[in-house]
Amino acid sequence: MNHLRQQHSSARVRPFTQRPGNAALPLALRSRAESVEPTAHDPHARDGKLARLEAALMIADEPLPARKLADVAGLADAAEAQALVARLRALNDADGSAFQVEEIAGGYQLLTRTQYHTWLARLKRTGHELRLTPATLETLAVVAYKQPIMRAEVEKVRGVACGEVVRQLMEKGLVRVAGRHDSLGRPQVYGTTKKFLQAFGLNSLKDLPEVESLRLGERSV
């Protein structure tokens, strides 16, 4: 018995402040440990900065401007964010990735490539897809190409009353009141929104397809 007591007293007891060797680090400590920049030996590997940028793009619900992306990913400035975006694009192309970085609505967004849309559409059927009737699309096109434009001018182009259609487009977040006209009564003028650019994959209104003419008094097709 005395022998067992001596053996127990001589055994090294782990201090309560010391973690067991096989214990996982808490999330806070794990985050600190993982913040150290890894050394990438694989030419397709992501270093710390690029990995953070890719993660930010992955979880973003909307396009991130370069300055915002730099802030979120802990980068020096917008120029570094743009350089890393270009690098990520090249890596995704080299990897044959299903994802690509697109410049949309004044920012960057990580999107699936168009060739996978058919399969992904089967998975994501939420009922909230953007559906536009021909009349709604026609009205939206007039606003997009002629903005800022009064409702009376939209109706002159289309040849029909457009009040209800404009209201529906505003409810969908595609059209907004862009100000007031200087004419008598100062009627409202309308323009498209950032959501419009996102929905149609445009970075700016300059990316709209060119048309020969969309003059007032002509019916759009």
Order of alpha helices (4+ residues) and beta strands (2+ residues): alpha-alpha-alpha-alpha-alpha-beta-beta-alpha-alpha-beta-alpha-alpha-beta-beta-alpha
